[in-house]
Amino acid sequence: SYQEATAGYPEMDVQFAWDDKNIRRTFIRKVYAILMLQLSVTVGIVCLFTFCAPVRFYIQTHPSLYMASYIMFFATYIALSCCGDLRRQFPWNVILLVLFTLSMASMMGFMSSFYNTKSVLLCLGITALVCLSVTIFSFQSKIDVTSCQGILFSLSMVMLLCALTLSIVVPFGYV
């Protein structure tokens, strides 16, 4: 139990803020607001890289830009994952999140420039529907999304590894 785990540590014997449903709902709304901003930036960059012919030609002829965005993504991912102090300090958490979003959006834009327009629009639509359905699911009050941490972590790791593999394999024509 929690009482046994915190025995001898009186500073840890406090009520968790997560026990309040209003705090959880507010947190989920903030997370999805940030997610929607990230998706909006990603959609904008993907559209620029896909539909603007001069930009598409430039990034297709300069693969070093893809590698630079990949290195930036990896560095910010490690910083956000491993450095708890950075992700909890106000200016650094926003800076790292913006760099992370821009690097991911650039990689997605680079990859989408190699596909036809219909494929890109289909993927954007599927992503929007999935995000909308998860948002609606998280706002309802019957099932607590925050209690499914193990499943969410496992699925996010699977998606991360698939995305990393595809980001290396697809642009160079191995698939």
Secondary structure, DSSP 8 states (H G I E B T S, - for coil): -HHHHTTT-GGG-S--GGGSHHHHHHHHHHHHHHHHHHHHHHHHHHHHHHH-HHHHHHHHH-THHHHHHHHHHHHHHHHHHH-HHHHHSHHHHHHHHHHHHHHHHHHHHHHHTTS-HHHHHHHHHHHHHHHHHHHHHHHSSSS-GGG-HHHHHHHHHHHHHHHHHHHHHTTTT--
